[in-house]
Amino acid sequence: MDNKLINLKPILDGFSQELRKQHDHPLVDIELKSQTQFFVENLLGILFPHFRKEGYSTAEEISSRLVLLERDLKQLLTPLVRDANANIEEIANRFIAVLPDIYKKLWLDAEAIMSGDPAAESTDEVILAYPGFLAIAIYRFAHEFYSAHVPIFPRLLTEYAHEKTGIDIHPGAQIGLSFAIDHGTGIVIGESTIIGENVKIYQGVTLGALSVAKDMAKSKRHPTIENNVVIYAQSVILGGETVVGHHSVIGGNVWLTHSVAPYSIVYQEQKTIVQNRDERDGIINFFI
């Protein structure tokens, strides 16, 4: 074995020059990820006192905070849309204009979660403590920017929610009113998913795509879930042509790659054996 020390200087000099090019990137200079998170926290604190870090005593004070939020949003978007031929003023203006509508949708989501979970005692509890509500709220913000064709920013928003909650909702998904997520950890909802109204899904559900070529990335790759559907834990529903008809129930651990009619019940049948330990010739040990 050769024990001679490597001369690192020429390696590090060349590597440092390569890395320096990346450090000159404008997205790095403005600390985009941390500013995105700060924007989300401020927005949630304005809309819901449950998230606030300071109190607002008058409507005028809240209005002024919204004006400051719009200013911060324009600063945040500037490096992102600089080369996208987008009007920053118009994007920020439209987002603030639709906030009342988003706010109403989020209350419907909170009420749907509360009414669908026997353990929830109030919508306040849902807003304060349920990761599903947080993930839905950030998704609804992100979807507006996705619809406005703002690059990167929508994904930064939903990935922040993913990091906080374990729930991965692509900002391009189309999700109707009164959407309920129960528990939520491990849920994945793909970009071209369409979800109707009054849909409830449990932890570990994947609404995903069958394998497609990269040049089909903008095609309808993910399933459509019609109104009043319940999807139980760990079920996987795949494919852009897959439609789950309204008022259907998808049981736990189902693997589904084809459409089902309205009012369907789909479940995975399996055999569970219950036996007295004294009746076995040996002991089964499970090490987890």
Summary of the structure (lengths in Angstrom):
residues: 288
radius of gyration: 23.7
end to end distance: 41.7
largest distance: 76.3
contacts: 825
relative contact order: 0.07
helix: 46%
strand: 11%
